[in-house]
Amino acid sequence: MTCGQVKDAIPFYYYGELPPEQEEELEAHSASCAPCNREVENYRKFASSLDEAELEPSLGLLSECRELLAQRVTEWERPAPKANWWEKYWQEKWKMDFRVPVAALALLTIGWFSAKIYAPQPSNAAIISTVRSVEPDASGHLTIAVDDVQRRIVSGSLNDDNVRRLLLTAARDESNPGVQVECVDALKKMAYSSDIRATLLDAVQHDPSPSVRLKAIEGLKQFTTDSKVRNALSNVLLSDSSPNVRMEVIDLLVHDGSMVGVMQNQVRREDNSHVRVRLQKALQQMNASEGVF
């Protein structure tokens, strides 16, 4: 990042709206650049002074501010339009265009005030939370880093409704497969719950990441006698693009006699030699031939 890019990104950095890689670039630059480091510290002091202010906006304003903030953050990523000759003149004369920073700062200030106020949200309010990481400990306690308007930390067990809701939502968010794997890994411990099992079934059949699908299979291992799970796994065996996923499913279905026909059909059409060998061994274990009679 250049000094100019850092200066523009500081407000977004403070409110947790930068992608992780840009956060790292900004921090690395400011650590070695004294002027930029002062800019970061000055912004921190400015934001701290706002902590003492109180504002009680209406619920409608809160919802509107969040929507506008999300829209502006998206627009910030797009290339700026070319300036006309008048704007070029003033940019050359004063070396900066005041309109964008001032507008962005005003919008972020409104968004910050909105995030600081706690109020019950109407049922149709759209609140976007992004899970950044999930860290379980030996006791089953989970620590989740969540980005709203600014990052916050949520802690609790799977019995906590808020923790459970965040995990179920993030497990379906395909934009961050690494976090998805963490969420599915945490959820699989309660796969006996219908909503969690439904999420695992959806992941194993439809998620684009093989790592997420493999982790979902781990959570479904103890439920292969369930007809929905068995049908989903047989579909995965027949259609999944990952050889590793198909082999994992074979290992799960090898003890299910009702799956002999499915494996016999698959062994004839299987184009991966490793998977085909695994299918042949599974059929031998099931005392079945490779052919269909």
N, C-alpha and C positions, 0 to 999 in steps of 0.2 A: 504493500500500500504506500502511496505517496502521502505527504503531509496534508495536501488538500483533500484527498480521499478520507483520511483519518478524521479531519475536522468535520466533514459532512456526515461521517458515520457515527460520531460520538453520541448524539442523542438516541439513535437506534440501538447502539451498544448498551447504553445505560438502562434502557427499558427492555433489554433482552430480545430485540427484534432482528438481530443479525444472525445469519447462519453460523454454525459453530466454526467453520473454517475461516470466516471473515472475522469472527471474534478473536481467534488466535492470531491472525495477521495484525489486527489492530493492537492487541496487547504486546506482541513482539516488537512492533514499530515504536509504540509509545515507551517501551522499556529502554530503548536505545536512543530516543529522540526527546531531549529535554523540553523543547517548545510544545510538542504534542502531549507530553506527559502533563505539562502545566494545564493544557486545554482540558484534558480528562479530569484533573483534580478540580479545576474551576467549575466544570459542569457538575461534579459531585457536590460541591459546596452549594451551588445554585439549587440543585434538587433537594439538598438537605434543608435549605431554608423554606422550601415549600412544604416540608413535613409538618410545620407548625400551623399551616393554613387549614381551614376547615370549609368544606363546601357540601351542600346538600342538594344536588341536582335531582330532577325528577327521573323516574324510571325510564321514561321515553328518551330523555337526553342521554342517559347512560348507554342505552342500547344503540342509539344513533352514533355516539362517539366511538364505540367499539367498532361498528361497521365502517365508519370513515377512516379510523386508524388502520384497520386491516387493508382497506382499499389503497390508502396512501403508501403503506409499506410496499405493497405490490407494485405500485407505479414507480416507486423509488428505484426499483431494479431495472426499469426500462430506460433505453437511451433517451436523453433529453432532446427535444426538437431543436432544429437549427435556429439560431437567433437571427432576427432581421437586422437591417443595417443600423437602426436606432439602438437596439439592445447591444449590438457589437460596439457602438460608439461609447456607450456608458460603461460597458465592461472593460474596455481598454482604458477609459479615463479613471475609473475608480477601482479597477482590478477585482471587482466582484459584483454579483447580481444579488441585491438584498432580498428580493421577493421570495425566493425559494427557501432560504434558511429561516426567515421570519415566519412564513406560513407553516413550515414544518414544525418549528419550535412551538408555535401557538397550538397546533393540532396535537402535538405530543403532550403539551401541558394539560390540555383538556382531557386527553386520554389518561394521563397520570392521575389527575384528580378523580376521574371516574373509577380507576382501579383501587384507589385508596379508600373509597366509601363502600361499606358493606350494606347491601340491601337485598331483600328477596327479589329474584328475577321472575318476570312473567313467564308462563309456560312456553310461550312461543319465542322467547328471546334467544338469539343465536350467539352462544358464547363459545369461542374456539380455544381449546386448550391443547397444547402440544407436549407430549411426554418425551423428555430428552434422555432419561436413563432410569433403570430399575435395578436396585441393589438389595437382594434378600440377605438375611443373616441366618445363622444356624437355628434360631428359634422360630423362623417363619415370619419374622417382622420384616416389612418391606419399606424401603425409602425410595420415593419417586421424585425426580426433578421435573417440574411442570412449568411450561411457559404460557402465561396468559398475556396481559399487557407487560408484565415483567415476571421474571422467573420466581417461583415459589417452591417450597419443599412440602410434600405431603408424606406423612408417615403413618403406618398402621399395618394390620394384618388383612388377610383376604376376607375376614369376617366384617371388616369395615366397609360400609356401603360405598363411601367415596373412593377408597382405594380400588375396590372391585370395579366400579364404574369406569375409572380412569384406565385400568388395565384392559377391560373389555373393549373400550374405544380404541386404545392404542394398538391392540392386537390386530385390528382391522385396518390400521393406517399403513398403506403400502409405501408411503414416502420415505420411511426409515426402517428398512428390514432388520437392522441391528437391534433397535428398540423392540421391534415386533418379536424377535426371538426371545428377548429378555421377558417380555410380557407373557408370551405363550408358556415359557418355562415356569414362570410363577403360577400361572393359571392351571397348569396341568395337575397340580397337587390337589385341586378341588374339581376334577373332571366328573365326579359323581353328581355335581350340580348341573341341572338341565341347561341353564343359560351358558355356562362355561363349556359344556360338552358341545353345544350347538356352535359356539365360536370355533372350537377345535375342528369340528367337522367341516365348517365352511373354509377354514384355513387349509386343511389337508387336500381339499378338492379344487380350490380356486386361487389360493395365494400364488403370486408369480415367483416368490423366492423359495428355492428348494430347501434352504436352511429352516425357514419357517414351517414348511410342510413336514420336514423330518421331526422337528420339535413337536408339532401337533400330533404326529403319529405316536411319539413317546407317551403323550397324555392319553391316547386311546387304547393302549396296549391291553389294559385290564377290562376292556368293554367289547372285545371281539365277539362275544355271544349276543350282543345287542344287534338286532336286525339292521338298524339304521347305520351303525358303525360298520358292520360286515359288508353291507351294500356299498357304502362309500369307499371302503378299502378295495373292494373288487373293482370298482370303477377306476380307482387310482392305478391299480395294477395294469389295467387294460389301456389307460390313456395318458399316464403321467410321462412327461418328457425327460425326467431325471432317472437314469439307471439306479442310482443310489436309493432313491425313494421307492422304486419298484422292488428292489431287493429287500428293503426293510419291510415292505408289505408282505412279501412272500414268507419271510420269517414269522410274521404274525399269523398268517393264515394256514401254515403248514399243519396245524393240529385240528383244522376244521374240515371234516370230510365233505361238507357241502361245497367246498371250494375246488374239488378235484376237476370238475368240468371247466371251470374258469381257467385253471392252470393249464389244462390240456389244450385249450384253445390258444392261450397265450404262448405256450412253448413253441407252437408251430409258426407263429407270426413274429416272434421276438427277434429283433435284429442286433441285439447286443449280446455278445458271446458270454460275458460274465453273468448276465441276468438269465440267459438260457440255461447255463450250467446250474445256476441256483434253482431254477424251476425243475430241472430234471432230478436233482437231488431231493427236492421237496416231494415230488411225485413218488420217488422210491420210498421215502419215509412213510408216505401215505398208502404204500402197497398198491399203487396205481400205475398203469402204463402211460406212455406219452401219447398214444393214439386215442381217438374218441370213437367209441363203439355204440 
